[in-house]
Amino acid sequence: MLNVINSMLALSMRQSASRRQSGATLITALIMLLMLTVLAISGSGSAILETRLANNLKFRNQAQEMAEYALRTAEADIEALLTTSSQIMCQFNPAINPGFGSPILKNGTVNIPFNFTNPNNRSGWAAANSVQVASTNTNLQARYVVEYVGRVGLPPADIDDVDRRHYAFRITAIGYSLEGNNAGNASYLLQSTYSKPLAGTGALIQTAC
């Protein structure tokens, strides 16, 4: 009889230990599952952040490249449009040639005001005050403005000497990124000064435009 009781007690103890082991295994599995879930969420967030950073860098580079392209285009246009000093009076009049402008000239009554938007205000760039350029992908676009800012260097010491100073122009360009087929949210602003000699007397003479 005693042997039977001992056997039953031993069986009961083994069953209780098995249940405790099963409970501990379940808790361990739940903890591991929770850790894996946290790691998966963290990895997904990192991947999304890396994608956004890569896209932002791409859009910034697009905008910068388009702004640089607009600067080069403006320089080429200056070379093509201006060969004599008298042409400044015609070309740098926004009413005739939007995107080209000059401050008040110092030759008497002539006054060519340049009514340009704030260059940092992206929405202010328009056909009325700037020149649009596009790359081979016509959806990638930029705009530029050219201002005549005067002569470069000191004038001749003798008034009878030929004035060989170059004419200076300030170029402001803005490039846009591309998102889909439209201008993206990224923009890049560049500004440079370009100078060149011009044939003529050196005086800014009003001619027929």
Stockholm file with secondary structure:
# STOCKHOLM 1.0

chainA/1-209         MLNVINSMLALSMRQSASRRQSGATLITALIMLLMLTVLAISGSGSAILETRLANNLKFRNQAQEMAEYALRTAEADIEALLTTSSQIMCQFNPAINPGFGSPILKNGTVNIPFNFTNPNNRSGWAAANSVQVASTNTNLQARYVVEYVGRVGLPPADIDDVDRRHYAFRITAIGYSLEGNNAGNASYLLQSTYSKPLAGTGALIQTAC
#=GR chainA/1-209 SS CHHHHHHHHHHHHHHHHHHHHHHHHHHHHHHHHHHHHHHHHHHHHHHHHHHHHHHHHHHHHHHHHHHHHHHHHHHHHHHHHCSBGGGHHHHSCTTTSTTEECCCCSSSSCCCCCCCCCTTCGGGCCTTTCEEEECSSTTSEEEEEEEEEEEESCCCSSTTSCCCCEEEEEEEEEEEEEETTEEEEEEEEEEEEEEECCBSCSSCCCCCC
#=GC SS_cons         CHHHHHHHHHHHHHHHHHHHHHHHHHHHHHHHHHHHHHHHHHHHHHHHHHHHHHHHHHHHHHHHHHHHHHHHHHHHHHHHHCSBGGGHHHHSCTTTSTTEECCCCSSSSCCCCCCCCCTTCGGGCCTTTCEEEECSSTTSEEEEEEEEEEEESCCCSSTTSCCCCEEEEEEEEEEEEEETTEEEEEEEEEEEEEEECCBSCSSCCCCCC
//
